[in-house]
């Protein structure tokens, strides 16, 4: 599909794209770089890139697809650095979890003779670094493309075809709308998980060992989300501030309603609320975005070996 694909950043997402693109034979050459010498050395050891190079500029030379797989807050600087070295007609994309600021940062720095098409694969785990990626990460997950209004349709379709070949379903929407949707489906849940885990950590009447011992009561699922990469999530909340604050306002209102129902012993309100949310969960399972089995049921999860 492409002659030379350059991946800048080789963590969970960059490493998974490289592995999946290699498995599907989507590029003659996959060139990878990472910020630190340690990560670059590890990528070379793991062997999921055809070539590991030391600089972002070297990575993008002659590449017909360039994907920035770095934290959202780093996209502007990387775009500025690679701009003079890009091949005319190249597609330049990213994988950031926030799209409004990334689109602005990329457009501000990239030349007009490349196709700037931001993207967000809605797939992930709490792990990071070169070892964490795996080729199946994107299978049956969504990848959202947020092209600028004047994007070239053929280039958008080519990038969509690349993501479909990695196993993803592709949808296109405006960057601002993406940020609103993801604020409720991803960013707020992470904020709640980060909060609840630190609240449990600071409790006085319950010991730490009790929290850990009885974590299967629900707490454990929050700890998985709260283990997500601090740099990535700091950048998400700094760059999607308005949408997150809007969703947080809605959430606080709903939390107040439930708090009032508990205080008043209003079982009917609680029952109705929990019935509605159970239906939402069943909808997610029936859409294939989760299995009904516990522990997230993902093939890569650390499940006990059966043999
Ligand atoms: P990751 O595993 O931590 O990998 C990040 C990569 O970016 C590493 O290669 C790192 O290099 C490099 N990097 C970090 N800071 C940098 C900087 N300031 N300048 C240049 N390179 C830098 O992260 P990830 O989970 O793959 O996330 C990458 C992007 O994917 C983020 O924008 C995130 O929003 C998005 N995303 C993540 C998920 C998820 O679940 N994790 C899901 C969808 C999208 P070193 O290893 O040398 O530090």
Boltz pocket constraint, residues with backbone or C-beta under 6 A from the ligand:
constraints:
  - pocket:
      binder: B
      contacts: [[A, 8], [A, 9], [A, 10], [A, 11], [A, 12], [A, 13], [A, 14], [A, 33], [A, 34], [A, 35], [A, 36], [A, 37], [A, 39], [A, 40], [A, 68], [A, 69], [A, 70], [A, 71], [A, 72], [A, 74], [A, 78], [A, 95], [A, 96], [A, 97], [A, 98], [A, 120], [A, 121], [A, 122], [A, 123], [A, 124], [A, 125], [A, 126], [A, 127], [A, 128], [A, 129], [A, 130], [A, 132], [A, 229], [A, 232]]
      max_distance: 6.0
